[in-house]
Amino acid sequence: MSLFPTHLLLLPLIIPLTGAAIALLLRKVRPVQEYWTLGTMVTSLLASLWLLFTVQGQGEPLAFQLGGWNAPFGISLVADLLAALFVVMVQLVMVLGLVYALGSRDKVVQYPFFYPLFLTLAVGLTGTMLTGDLFNLFVFAELLVISGTVLTAMADDRFGVEAAFKYFYMSLLASFFLLLSVGSMYVSYGTLNMADLARQITAADSPGLLLWPGIVFLLATFMVKSAVFPFHFWQPDFHTAAPTAVSAMLSSVVVKLGVYGFIRMTTLLFVAQAPIFRPVLIVLGIAGIIYGGLAALGTHNVKRMLAYSTLAQVGFILVGIGWGSTLAIAAALVFAFNHSLIKAAMLMLAGYVASRAAIKSAAFQVVTGMGKALPAAGILFFLGGLALSGIPPTSGFVSKALLFNSGIVGEEFMVLLVIGLASILTLLYVMRAFQRIWWLAPQEGAKAKPAGDRLLAPLILIALVVVLGIWAAPLVDVAQEAAQWLAQPDIYIQAVFPGG
């Protein structure tokens, strides 16, 4: 018997949702609202960690049927190791996003609706990981989109509204694809419960009438959500204009919704069909690695560079998912977790430097030489750059080592050669940025402001990156166990339909 009652699986959702409502009531008492929001998110993270440890300890997923309606008729929430690990990843980064926001000098963080929307962003993303139903994936994704759009539109940057419209309309396109997939699956199988779909698709003598259109629409949905090449074009503009606390979340953990979706598609929903479309993921991943690296090398803005970097880093994860072996999936999970920490830290550091410039901007022409007055940030940026490049003693090295090892075991030597050479681009654009900000002389008359955003959040994140580089065993062990569960989809199905 589990020490974690299944209805407590709701805690990572209920805590931030309730906290958002109360934060809204506290909007006229901003200091109280700020620390209430942080306390809410920390509490939710602790509940998520408890969930992860319990699921791992009991050796089987937890499933909760809302309203007492048994699946497939009711709404299922399911926490296997994949979902629990990703929820911890999301909420850990969002806690540190709030820490950054509390120390930010952006005007946007002073708006009464900023913190409630930040919490609803956490609810939406957490819900997409825990839901066991495709339609409710759509519902949670819409909450995520609305929160992210409004947070971006409130940005201090004059291009914030334009960036918000781009994000909204691209997300609207993804929602359209998702609804088309939902309709296709329901027409073909009469259910939207993912466990029920998985067993019906596996047991069917022939594919459902609209199975393949449904697969294609679902692939398109997650490609847009993760800004996979060639669906990436909205992301650089968006992250350049969004508030730092928001862009750090959207470029690190929100894009992982697509990664999570690809893993669910290939290991649960469409196991028999996965070998047909996995090569597409590999090709798009390689294209993203090359294009993202070249675009990051040639861009004019630190935040924009890091947005293109996300395109490249997600490409590595797609290659792992595309290879599909248990070892490769474990590597993709470790890569996704570590990338979330690294990218959030790097974007916060870019925002920190921009906040100390005479004109608040992350454009290279503005921040060149600003780092001479910011040596602590320079050390953190250098370590973060090593992590992005996959150099020890950082967690980025662990991610790359596991991925390349899985490629060697799978004898994917040609792909390894391509992505290995393309990895050099990461080191080039990161060191280029470091050199311009911390080594070149600033423009004549340009001086760093005496105060700006606080450095605490990126400091904690980079510390975690180094710790997970030196002591990687806990994360690697969880990822490997999660990959083993994913290789046996009956484990997930049995949790939703016990004895069925």
DAFEN-V179076 format. One record per backbone hydrogen bond with DSSP energy under -0.5 kcal/mol. CO is the residue of the C=O (numbers start at 0). NH is the residue of the N-H. Records with the same first field share a line. If there is no record, write none. Layout:
CO: NH, NH
This chain:
2: 4
4: 7
5: 8
6: 9
7: 10
9: 12, 13
10: 14
12: 16
13: 17
14: 18
15: 19
16: 20
17: 21
18: 22
19: 23
20: 24
21: 25
23: 26
25: 28
28: 32
29: 33
30: 34
31: 35
32: 36
33: 37
34: 38
35: 39
36: 40
37: 41
38: 42
39: 43
40: 44
41: 45
42: 46
43: 47
44: 48
45: 49
46: 50
47: 51
48: 52
49: 53
50: 54
51: 55
52: 56
53: 57
54: 58, 59
61: 78
63: 65, 76
64: 67
65: 68
67: 69
69: 72, 73
73: 75
74: 65
75: 131
76: 63
77: 79
78: 61
79: 83
80: 84
81: 85
82: 86
83: 87
84: 88
85: 89
86: 90
87: 91
88: 92
89: 93
90: 94
91: 95
92: 96
93: 97
94: 98
95: 99
96: 100
97: 101
98: 102
99: 102
100: 103
102: 453
105: 108
106: 109
107: 110
110: 113
112: 116
113: 117
114: 118
115: 119
116: 120
117: 121
118: 122
119: 123
120: 124
121: 125
122: 126
123: 127
124: 128
125: 128, 129
126: 130
129: 77
131: 193, 194
132: 136
133: 137
134: 138
135: 139
136: 140
137: 141
138: 142
139: 143
140: 144
141: 145
142: 146
143: 147
144: 148
145: 149
146: 150
147: 151
148: 152
149: 153
151: 154
156: 159
158: 162
159: 163
160: 164
161: 165
162: 166
163: 167
164: 168
165: 169
166: 170
167: 171
168: 172
169: 173
170: 174
171: 175
172: 176
173: 177
174: 178
175: 179
176: 180
177: 181
178: 182
179: 183
180: 184
181: 185
182: 186
183: 187
184: 188
185: 189
191: 133
192: 196
193: 197
194: 198
195: 199
196: 200
197: 201
198: 202
199: 203
207: 210
209: 213
210: 214
211: 215
212: 216
213: 217
214: 218
215: 219
216: 220
217: 221
218: 222
219: 223
220: 224
221: 225
222: 227
223: 226
227: 230
231: 234, 235
233: 237
234: 238
235: 239
236: 240
237: 241
242: 245, 246
243: 247
244: 248
245: 248, 249
246: 250
248: 252, 253
249: 254
252: 255
253: 256
254: 257, 258
255: 259
256: 260
257: 261
258: 262
259: 263
260: 264
261: 265
262: 266
263: 267, 268
264: 269
267: 270
269: 273
270: 274
272: 275, 276
273: 277
276: 280
277: 281
278: 282
279: 283
280: 284
281: 285
282: 286
283: 287
284: 288
285: 289
286: 290
287: 291
288: 292
289: 293
290: 294
291: 295
292: 296
293: 297
294: 298
295: 298
299: 363
300: 304
301: 305
302: 306
303: 307
304: 308
305: 309
306: 310
307: 311
308: 312
309: 313
310: 314
311: 315
312: 316
313: 317
314: 318
315: 319
316: 320
317: 321
318: 322
319: 323
324: 328
325: 329
326: 330
327: 331
328: 332
329: 333
330: 334
331: 335
332: 336
333: 337
334: 338
335: 339
336: 340
337: 341
338: 342
339: 343
340: 344
341: 345
342: 346
343: 347
344: 348
345: 349
346: 350
347: 351
348: 352
349: 353
350: 354
351: 355
352: 355, 356
353: 356
355: 448
357: 359
358: 360
361: 301
362: 365, 366
363: 367
366: 369, 370
367: 442
368: 371
369: 372
370: 373
373: 377
374: 378
375: 379
376: 380
377: 381
378: 382
379: 383
380: 384
381: 385
382: 386
383: 387
384: 388
385: 389, 390
386: 389
390: 393
393: 396, 397
394: 398
395: 399
396: 400
397: 401
398: 402
399: 403
400: 404
401: 405
402: 406
403: 407
404: 408
405: 409
406: 411
407: 410
410: 412
411: 415
412: 416
413: 417
414: 418
415: 419
416: 420
417: 421
418: 422
419: 423
420: 423
421: 424, 425
422: 425, 426
423: 427
424: 428
425: 429
426: 430
427: 431
428: 432
429: 433
430: 434
431: 435
432: 436
433: 437
434: 438, 439
435: 368
436: 370, 371
442: 445
454: 458
455: 459
456: 460
457: 461
458: 462
459: 463
460: 464
461: 465
462: 466
463: 467
464: 394, 468
465: 469
466: 470
471: 475
472: 476
473: 477
474: 478
475: 479
476: 480
477: 481
478: 482
479: 483
480: 484
481: 485
482: 486
484: 487
487: 490
488: 492
489: 493
490: 494
491: 495
492: 496
496: 499
